[in-house]
Amino acid sequence: MTKEICISNKKDILYFLKTKSKKRIQNLFVEANTLSEKYRKNKVHFRGLIEFSNVCEKNCLYCGLRRDLEIDRYTMTKEEILNAAKFCLDNGYGSLVIQSGEINTQKNLYFLVDVISTIKKEYNLQMTLSLGEMSKTSLQKLFDAGGRRYLLRIETSNEKLYKKLHPNDDKHLFQNRLNTLKNLKSIGYQVGTGIMIGLPYQTYNDLANDLLFFKELNIDMLGMGPYVPHPKTPLYKIKPKLKDAFNLSLKMYALARLFLKDVNIAAPTALQVFDKKGREKALTSGANILMPIVTPTNLRKNYLIYPDKPCIEDTKEKCFNCLNARLRSINKEMGKNEFGDSIHYFKRQKK
Ligand code: SF4
């Protein structure tokens, strides 16, 4: 019987981030998984990921979709998006994610309002939006159309570090990102944010502060993943200080679970760049959400935020079967036809 692990402050977080003791790390993962299963039993909820456009107005220094990169740009048609959504419905996903680069045009907004309201009306799927920063008015329109969750990664809560990851102009302001997160909350979205782990310049102290930041912001969902350097981006030449982004990511899922308790935590596909069983390891270390890609196969190669992205040759059917097999291998199962909304969100609504 192991002694219960309590993560209640920065000192506890830093201790586990830095420890090399295999036994302690293993105990941390076991406890995080036990807490996860207390909330969700052995269920993992799927969000079908529709990467509907790789067009982006921004130029983040780490991203394979950044404006200055010459890549084949695409935007899916309404019919293609509905087709992917129907697949999610038919296969019991319950939820989907509509994701793109940042496109702040009225045309795009009206297109999204139309698509989101159609999906809500025809399929009644729960929708997470991941579309970058927008005005409060636009976010409200998307909420009114039927979007209920929004994922906007802060990437790092350290403003100085944020500035090193982004161009120095008024399109890439840390404060705008923070304001958008606050607006999302005031509109009534389930709010998700997250960070990259193992970034250049990032320290253990930054990662511990990120977890405190999530707590302070009272977020509902977390999307954290290891930083995968992209050779065609400016940040590539700066080598990270922290070693082993993969194992640090697993620690962060576990620490987030024990510190934040009832939030939804995604096991990102990027983990598989480092370890074939990356997502299974995350799901047994505190994570409880999978985001199988349902973007048409012919477009996937053009949505490479990071290099060596897994699943880009696969079909949505193959991803579905593969992920279910992965879940069986860790004695978990898909939460079929369930929204799997953030428990934390409903608790904070009651307060
Ligand atoms: S991280 Fe997002 S906003 Fe930044 S360049 Fe990439 S797609 Fe655009």
Boltz pocket constraint, residues with backbone or C-beta under 6 A from the ligand:
constraints:
  - pocket:
      binder: B
      contacts: [[A, 56], [A, 57], [A, 58], [A, 59], [A, 60], [A, 63], [A, 64], [A, 65], [A, 66], [A, 67], [A, 100], [A, 101], [A, 102], [A, 132], [A, 305]]
      max_distance: 6.0
